[in-house]
Amino acid sequence: MNVPISKLYIDMDGVLVDQEAYLASFAGLTLQDYHSLIKELRTQPGEKEKYVKDLIVRSVAAEGFIKAPPMPYIDAWKAIISVRVDNEFPVEILSSAMENPNTYQEICRQKAEWLKLQGLSHLPTVFVQGGILKQDYAAPGIILV
């Protein structure tokens, strides 16, 4: 059974935004060293999540969600967005602004500013309070990237 695509949701972190590159730099690490550290922390239950969340929270004060570089293939995404928005189905941004109520609004502001700087602020945007909530947008015919 083929279900026609009715909407495309695009995530920001890791899809449009190279948040890992920013976090590595913010932590004073090369990207390779950051990945090695993350791999090591994964062997200890909960340590990777704790480290990354703490790093993200600290980066918010430095406007890290605005400063993070785009992924190298962002121009390809922009081309896809342009074609799909104009001709086939709606494209929206669906991104997590973390579940931390103390940083949620500021992360939303920074992510909206990042989209503006990249020329993507024309897209409807949904910021959920925690990545797990993205699953609420899943349905037949809807693509979550």
N, C-alpha and C positions, 0 to 999 in steps of 0.2 A: 504494500500500500504506500503510494507516494503522497506525502503531505506537502503542499506548497509552502514555501517560505513566506511567512507573514511579517517577520521582524528580525533584525539583526542587532544584538546587543554586543558592544565591544567593551571589554575591560580596559583599564588604563595600565595598571602596574604589570609589567612583563609583556604587555601587548603593544601599547603605544609608548609607554614610559619605561626607561631603563632605570628603574628604582634601585635595582641591585648595584649598578655602577655608582649611583649616588651614595647609597649606604656604605659601600666599601670605601669610597673616598672620604666620606664623613667620619668613618671609623679610623682613618689613617692607614688603610690597607689597600694593596693592589686588589684587583678583582679576583685574581687567582688565589691570593692569600685569604680573601674573604670566603671564597667557595671552599677552600680547605678547612677553614675554621667552622663553617656551617656543617660540613661533612663530619667533622670531629664531634661537634655538639649534638648531632643527630644520634650519636651512640649513647647519649645520656638523656633519659626521658624528661621531656619538658624544657631542656636547656636551650635548644635551638629557638623555640618559640619565645622563651623569656628574653633571650639575647636580642632577637630581631625586634620584638615589640618595644623593648627598652630603647634600642637604637632609633626606631621610628619616632617614638615619643620625643626623644631628645632632638631629633632632626626637625621636628615641627617648629621649634623655636627659631631655627635657622632658615625657615621657609624652604625646607627640603623638598616639599612636593611641588614647589614652583621651580626650583633650581635643577631638579632631576633632568637629565638629558632625554631626548626622544630615542626610541629604539632605532637602530640603523635603517630599518625598512619602513619608516613612518610615511615616506612619500608613496609607497605602494598602498598603504592603508588609506591615505587621502584620496588616491585615485579610485579605489574600490568604493569608498564612501560616496564620492562624487557621482559615480555611475549608478549606484544602487539608490541613493536618495532621489535622484532625478528620474529614474526609469522603472524601478521595480517594487521596492518595499522600504519601509522606514528603517532607519539606522539610528540607534541611540547609544549613549555611553551608559554603562552599568558598572559602577566601581564601588569598592568598599572604602569607607572613611574610618575604619576600625570601630570596635565596639566600645572603646573608651569614651565615656560621656564628656570627659574633660578636654578632649582634643577633637572630637567629632566635627564641630562647627568650623574650627580652624582648618582642619584637613579638607573639608568641603570647599572652603574659600580658596585654599591654595590649589586644589585640583582644578577648580573652575578657572582660576587665573592661568594655570598651565595650559588648559584647553584654549583659552583666549590667545595666549602667546603663540600657540601652534596653528591658529586659524581654524579651530574646531569648535568654537563656542556657539556656533549656529545649531549644533546637534542637541536634541533634547538629552538631558542628563539626569540620571538617577544615582544618588549616593546612598548606599545602604549602610547601616550601623553594624558592620561585621560581615565578613565574606560569606559566611554560612547562609545569609539571607538572600544571596544571589539565586539560590535554588528556587526561591518563590517566583521567579520570573520565567522559569523553564516551563515549556508546554509544547505540544506538537506544533511544528511549523515555526518555532522560534529558535534561533541559533544564538547560543551564548559563546562568545570567543574570549 
